[in-house]
Amino acid sequence: MDKPVCFIDTGSDGKLRVQQSALQMLQQIQQPVVVVAVVGLYRTGKSYLMNRLAGKQSGFALGSTTKSKTKGIWMWCVSHPTKEGTTLVLLDTEGLGDVDRGDPKHDTNIFSLAVLLSSTLVYNSRGTIDNKAVMDLQYVTELSDCIKVKSSDEDADDSSEFVKFFPSFIWAVRDFTLELKIDGKDVTEDEYLEFALKLKHGTSRNVMGYNFPRECIQNFFPSRKCFTFPFPTAPENMSSLESLNSADISSKFLKVTDNFCQFVFDDSCVKRLKDGYTVTGRVLGHLAKTYVDTISSGAVPCLENAVIAMATIENEAAVKEGLQVYQSGMEKLKDSFPLELKNVSSEHQHLSSTATQAFMKRSFRDTDGKNLKSLEVGNVQHIISIQQLVYLSTTDMLHVLLQQKSVDSEAILQADKKLTEKEKKIKKEEEKAALLEQEIKARDEKQRQLEEKMEAEKQSNEERMRQMKEKMDVEMRLQREEAERVMDRKLREQADLLERSFKEKADRMRQEIEEFKRRNTEAESNKAREFASNLGSSERRHEEFIAMMQQQHREHMMAMQKTKPNEDSGGCSIM
C-alpha cells in the first residue's frame, strides 16, 4: 500500500463499520502480520509516529489545529523492515476525548478494538506521566466490561486471562521536559514508568481509586516499555512538522524517534490467537469484521467466539484449498489415458500428501477432525472414479482380447480341413491353454494392482499421520510457550508485590497462579486426547478405505468372470 486507507469508521446510523475496500486489501495478504496500533488523546501527535514506522515523512493525516484529524481507525500495510516474509500493519486511531464527538462509549469502543486487533499497543500522551495522565487512561479500567475471554459465563470476570491475548504496551510521552530523576537518582525511561504505576498502601476509597487504573495496566499489560520525546521543534513550526527538513527538527527528538521505531521493529511480535495460531492479513480482516459487528449489535466482543468463527471460516477454506490441489492434479491424468494403475496410484499418493499439507497450513482448531475427514472423503471419491476408468479400460481390453483369441482359434481350425481329428483336438487344447494363461495373467495383474493401491494408500496414510503429528507438536509447543510467558509474567508480578509488601495481593496472585497451572494442565490433557482421537479416526478411515478397495477388487473379478467367452464358444474357465 502506498498510502493509508480508512479501515473502520462510523456509518450514518452512528454504528461502527468495517470498510469493504480495506477488507479486500487484507484478503490479499497471506503473510503473518505484526499489528501496531496507536491510541491516545486527540491532538497529541499520534499520526507522526505511525508515519515514521511506515518509513515515511507523511501519510497518516497530521492536523495543525485543535480539531481531531483522524476519524475512526485508519490502516497502512507495509513490508516489515526487519522480519522477512512479514507484513507490518499500522493502525492510527481517532483521538480519544474529542470534544466534537462527545461520546465516551465511542472512545471506549475504539480503544477496545485497538487492543483486540494489535500485537503492540502504543499509548501516546503529552507532558509527564503523573496521576492525571494515568487517570486519562481510564479506558483500560473498562476493558473487563468491554471484552470477554470466554462465552460460557457472561457475568464472570475473566480479566485475569487478558494477559494471554493482549498486546505488549508502549507508553510514548511527547513534549517531555523533566529530568529523568527520582529522589535525586538518575533513572531509565522504563523505571520512570514503573514509578508512575507504583501502588499505594491502604484500603481507603481514595487509595483504591488511585491504585485501580495502575493495577489494570500492570495486570493487563505486563510487557511495558516507555519512551520520552522532547519537543521536536519550535512551537511556530509544529503545524508543518511533516514537511520540515531534518535540520529543522531537534536531533534529540529524532534520536528518540529512531530508537522507538527500532524497538517496535525488533520487539513487536506477530499477531497470534489463542494457542499460538498465527494471524495473516486475511485472518485480521475476519477478526475486525467479527469484533465490529459484535460491538455494533450492542454485544460484548468475546475472544473465544471470535476464534471459533475464524476456525470455521479458515477450516472450510482449507478443505476447499486441499480438494482443489488434489482434484486439479488428478484431472490432468485423464489427458494421459490409458495409464497403468501404478502411475495413477503414485500420483494419488503425491497429490494426497500435497493436499493434506495445504490443508494443515491453513486449518486450525479442527478439534474433532471433521474438516480433515471431509478432505479425505473428497479425495477418496475422486480416486475411486479415476480408478474405475482405469479398470473399465483394462476390462474392455481383456474382453476384446479374449473374444479375438476365440474367433482366431475357430477360424484356424475350420480353415485347415486336412488336420486329423486328433490333431484338431490337440490344437484346440493348445488354444484353450493359451486363453487360460491370458486369464490367469489378467487375474494376477488385477491382484498386483490391488496390492499397489493398498501400498500407495498405506504410504499416503503414513504421510498424513506424520503431518498430523507434526502440526500437533507445533500447536502443543506454541501452547506451552504461551503458558510459560504468562507464568513468567505472573511470577514476576507476584515477586514485585511481595517486595513492596503487598502480601494480601501477592497471596491472591499465588492463588491465581495455581488456578492457571490447573487450567493449563487440563488444556494440555484435552489437546492430547483430541490428538489421539483424531489419529484414531484417521486410522479407522484408512482401514475402511482398504476394505472398500478389497471389496471393489472382488467385484471386478466377478465382472471379469462374466465378460470372458463361455466354454461352448471355445473359451476357457478358471473355477
N, C-alpha and C positions, 0 to 999 in steps of 0.2 A: 504494500500500500504506500502510495506516495504522499498521502495526507490523511489526517484523522477523519472518521465518519461518525455520525450520530448512531449510538448503539441502543440506548434506552431513553425514551422521552415520555412526555405526558400527552395523552390524547385529548380530544375535545370534550370527552366525558370526565376529564380530571384524573383518569387512571393511568398508571404506568403501562407502557407497551414496548415491545422489542421491535426495532426496525427490521423489516424483512430483508432489505438490501445488506444489512450488516450480517444477518444470519447466513445469507448466501455466500458472503466472503469467508466466514468462518468454516462453512461446509467444505471449502476447497483446501483448508489447512489440515493435512493428515499428520503433521508433526506434533510432538509433545509441545505444550505451551508453558512458559513462565509468565504468570499474570501479575503485574504490578499495578495497584490502584492507589490513587492519592485522594485523601479526604481532608477536610478542614473548613474553617470559617471562610466565608466569601471574601474576596479581595485580599488574599494572603500570599498570592504568587504561586499557587499550586501548578498552574499550566506551564510555567517556565521550567520547573524541574522535569516535567514529563517530556518537554521538547528536548531537553539536554539528554535524557535517557534514550530518546529516539535518534540522537546524534545530529540534531538539527537546531538551528537558532530560532526557528519559528515553525508553527504547525498548529498546535492547540492554541486557541484564541486567547490572547492576553488583553485584559481590559485596562483602561487608563483612567477610569472614573470610579466612583463609589458604587456603581451598579454592577451586579454579578454578570460576568460574561458567559460562562459555561452553564448550559441548562441540561438537566438530565445527566446521562453518562455518555461520554464520547470515547471512541476506541481507535487505537493506532497499532497495527500489526507490522512488525519489522523483523528481519532476521536477527537472531540473538548474536551479539558481537563476540561472545567468548564460548558459547555452547553450540557446537556444530550440530546441525540437524534439529535445531530447536527454534521455535518462534517466540519472540518477546511480544506480549500483548500488553499495551499500556492503556489504562482506564483513567480518564480525567473526569472527576465527578463535580456536579453542581455544588457551589459553595453552601455550606451549612449556615443557617441563621440569616438567610436572605430576607431583608425587610419587605421586599416586593412580594415574595412568596407568602410569608407569614403563616406557614403550615408546618408545625413541629413534626407531625406524623410523616409528612413527605420527607423531611430531613432524616428521620429515623429509618425510613424505607431505603433511601439512597445509601445511608451508612451500612445498613444490613446487607444490601446487595454487594457493596464493595467488599465486605468481609467474606461473604459466601463465595464470591467469584474469584478472589485473588489468592495468590500464594505468598505475596508480600504486600502489606498494607502500610502506606506512608501517611502519617498524620502530620499535617502542616499547620504551624501556628506562628505567631509573631511575639517578639519580646523576650519573655522568660517563661520557665516552667514553674509558675507559682500556683497557689491554690485556685486562683481564678482560671488559669489555663487548664488545670486538671478538671475543674467543675464544668468548663466549657465542653469537655469531652464526656458530657452526660450520656451521650448515645450508647456508650459502652455499658452503662448500667441498665439499659433497657433491652440488651441483646437476649437475655434469658426469657423475656416476654415475646420477642420478635422472631426467635429461631428455636426450633425443636430438633433434637437429635433423633429421637425415636417417636413413632406414631402410636405406640401401644398404650401410652397413658398421657393424655393431653395435659393433665393437671400436674404431672410430676415435674420436678425441677431437675433437668438432666444437664444443667450448665457445666457440671464438672467434667462432662465429656467433650466440651468445646475444644479443649487443648489438643485433641486428636485431629481436628479438622481445620482449626483456624489458622490464618496466615501468620508469618513472622511479622514483627511490628517495628517500624522505624518512626521515631519522632524527629521531625525536621523543624528546628526552631529558627525562624527567619529574623533578620534585623537584631541579632543578639549583640548586646553591648557590654554585658557584665564580664568580670574576670572569672575564670573557672577556678574558684577557690571556695572551700568550705572550712569554717573555723580557722582561716588563715593558711590552710594547706592546699596546694595545687591538686586538682582532681581531673580525671578524664571526663569526656562528654557523657560516657555511659554511667560513670559514678555520679555525675550531676543528676542524671535522670533517676537513678535509683534512690538518691537522696530525696528527690521531689516526691517519690512514690512511697516513702517510708511511712509506716503506720504509727499511730499514737496509741499509748496505753490508756485504758479506761473503757467504761461502758455507758457513758452519758450519751444523750441524744446528739450533741454536737460532735463528740468524738466518733460515734458510729457514722454520722453523716460525712465527716471528714475522711474516714477510712474506706467507706463503701466503694467509691469510684476507683480508689487505689487498689483495693483488693480485686476488683473486677479486672483491671488492667493486668495485675500480676497473675491472676488465675487463668484468664483467657489468652493472654499473650506472654507466655514465659520466655519466649525468644525476643529480646528487646535490644534496640540499638538507638543511639542518639547522635544527631549532627547539629551543630550550632553554626549558623551562617551569619557573617557580619553584613552590614549594609552593602549592596552591590555597587552602588554609585551615588552620586549627588542626588538629592531629592528632586531637583528640576529635570533630571534625566530618567527618572523611574518610568514615566509614561512611554518612553521609547526604548525600553530595555532590550527587546528582541532585535532591534536594529543597530544597537551600539557595537562598536568595534571592541575587541578585547582590551585595547589600550585604555578605553574609557570605563572599564569595569575593574573593580578592586581585585588585585591579584590574590588577596586572602580569600575573597569570596569565590573566585574561580578555582582556587586550590581545594576548598571545602567541597565545591560542586563536583570537581573531578573525583575526590575521594568518595563522595556519596554515590556517584554513578558506578565507580569501580566496585564498591561494596555490593550494590544491587546486582551488578552483572555476575559477580563471583559467588555471592552467598544466597541469592534468591533461588529457591528450588522449583522444579517442575511441579505444576499443579497436580494434586492427586486426590482421588476419592477414598472412601473407606477401603481398608485392606490394601492400600497402595496402588489402586488402579490409576494408570497414567491418563491424564486428560489431554486430548488433542483439541485442535480448533473446532472440529465438528462437535465433539462432546461438550465443549464450553458453550457453544451456541444452544445446544439442547438444554443444558443446565440453566442458562439465563432465561430461556423461554419458560421452563418449568417454574422457576422461582418467581418471575414477574407475573405469570398467570395466577399463581397461588396468592401473591400479595394483592393483586387486583381483584381477586374474588373475595377478599376480606379474611382469608385464612392465614395461618402462620406457616411459613416455609419449613419443611421438615427434611433434614438431610437424608434420613433413611428412605423416605418416599422418593426423593429425587434420584437416589442411587438405583432404586428398584425400577423407576421409569427409564433411566438411562440403560439399565441392563436389558430391559425388554426391547428397546429400540435397537441397541447395538447387537444383541444376540440374533434377532430376526434378520438384521442386515448381514451378520456374519454367516448365517446359514445360506442366504441368497448368494453371497460372495463365493462361498465354498462350492455350492452347486454349479455356479457359473464356470468356475475354474475347471471342475471335473467334466461337466456335460459338454462344454465347448471343445475340450480336448478329445473326448471320446467321439463326438460327432465327426471330427476330422478324419477318423479312421475309416468311415464309410466311403470316403473318396478313394481309399486304397484297396477295397474289396476286389477279389476274395483274399482273405488273410487266414493264416493259421491261428488257432486258438491261443497258442503260446504267445504270439505277438500281441493279441488282444489282452491277455492276462497280464503281460508285462506292462503294457500301457496303463491298464487299470490300476496296477499296484503303484506306479509312479504318480498318476493323477490323484489317486485317493490320498496319498501322503501329502501332496501339494495342497489339495483342497482342505484337508484337516489342518494343515499348517496355517492356511489363510483364515480358517475359522478361529483357531486358537489365538491368533494375533489380535483379532478384533473383539472376541467374546469376553465376557466377564460375569461372574456370579451365576454361571449356569449350574446352580447347585444340584438340581435333580437330573442333570444330563439330558434334559428334554430336547434342547436345541441340537446338541451333538447327535442325538438319535435321529432327529429329522434329517440331518445331513447324511448320515449313514444310510438311512432308508431310501433317500433320494438317489444316492449313488448306486445302491443295490438294484433298485428298479431299473436304472439306466443300463447297468452292466448286463442284467438279465436280457433286456431287449436286444442288446448288441450280440450277446452270445447266442440268442435264439436265431439271429440272422446267420451267424456262422454255422450253427447246427443245421439249419434248413438247407444252406448251400452244400454242406457236406453230405447230408442225407440224399438230396436230389442227385448229386453227382454219383453217389453209390448206387442209387436206384437205376440210373441210366446205364451205369457200367454193368451191373448185374443183368439187366434186360438185354443189353447189347451182346454180352457174353453168351447168353442163352440162345439168342437169334443166330449168332455166328456159328454156334455149335451145331444147331439143327441144319443150317444151310450147308455146312461142310459135309455132314453125314448123309444128307439127301442127295447131294451132288455126286458123291463118289459111290456109284452103283456097283462098282467092281469089288468093293470090300466084302469079305465074307461076313456072315452073321457074328462070328466070334470076334472078328476084328472090329466090327461096328460096336459091339458091346464094350470091348476094351477101350475104344476111342471115346465112347460116351462116358465111361467111368473116369477117364482121364480129365474130360471137360468138367465133370461134376466135382472132381477133386480140386481142379483149379478154381472153380467158383467157391467151393468150401474154404479154400485157402484165402480167397479175397474177403469173404465174410468174416473169417477169423481175424484177418488183419484189420478190418473195419472196426470190429469189436475191441481189439487191442488198442486201436487208435483212440476210440472213444474213452476207454479206461485211462489211457495216458493223458488225454485232455482233461478228464475229471481230476486226476492227480495233480496236473499242472494248475488247474483252477484252485484246488484246495490248498496247494502250496503257496500260490500267489496270495490267496485270501489270508492264509496264516501269517505271511510276512507283512501284509497290509495291516492286520490286526496288531501284530507286534509293534509296528511303527506307530500306529495310532495310540497304543497303550504307552509307548515311550514318550510321545508328545504330551499326552495327558499328564503323565507323571512329572515331566519337565515343567509344564505350566503350573501344576500343583505345588511343586517345590518352590517356584518363583513366588507364587501367591503366599505360601507359608512364610517364606523369608521376608517378604515385604510386611506381612502382618506382624512378625516378630520384631522387625526393625522399628515399626511404628510403635509397638508396645514398649520397646526399650527406650525410645525417645521420650515417650510420655512418662515412663517410670523414672527416668533420669531427671526430668524436669520437676516431678513431684518430690523426689527425694531431696533435690537441691532446695526446693521451696520449703520443705519441712525443716531442713538443717538451718536455713536462714531464719525461720520463725523461732526455732529453739535458741539460736544465737542471740536473737533480740528479745528473748524472754517472753515470747508469746506461747506459753506452754499449752494453754487451752486450744488455741488454733492449731498448734503442732499436733496435739492429740487427735483433733478432727481430721487433720491431714493424714495421720497414720492410719486411721480407720478407712479413709478414702483410698489409700494405697492398698490396704488389704482387700478391699472390695474390688479394686481394679485388677489385682492379681487373680482373684477368684474368677472374675468375668473373662479375663484373658485366657486362663487355663481352660475354661468352659468353651470359649470360642475356638481354641486350637483343637480341642477334642471333637467339637462339632465339625470342624473343617476336615479332620482326619476321617471321620465317619462318612461325610459326604463323598470324599475322595474314594474311599473303599467301596461305597455303594455305586458310584459312577463306574469304577473299574469292573465291578461285578456285573453291572447292567451291560456294559460294552462286551464283556466276555460272553454273556448269555446271547447277545445279539449275534456274535461271531459264531457260536455253536448252532444257533437257529439257521444261519445262512449256510453253514456247512451241510446241515441236514437237508436243507432245501435243495442244494446242489446235488446231493446224493439221490434225492427223490427225482429230481429233474433228469438225472442220468438214467435211472431205471425206466422212466417214461420214454426217453429217447431210444433205449434199447428195445422196448416193446414196439415203438413206432417203426424202427428198422426191421424188426421181425415181420411186421405186417406189409412192408413195402417190398420185400425180396420176392423174386419169382417163385411160384409154387412148384411142387415136386413134379406135377404132370407136364409142365412146360419145359422140363429139362433142368430145373433149378436144383438147389440143394438146401439142406436144412440142418441147423445145429440145435439139438434138443438139450 
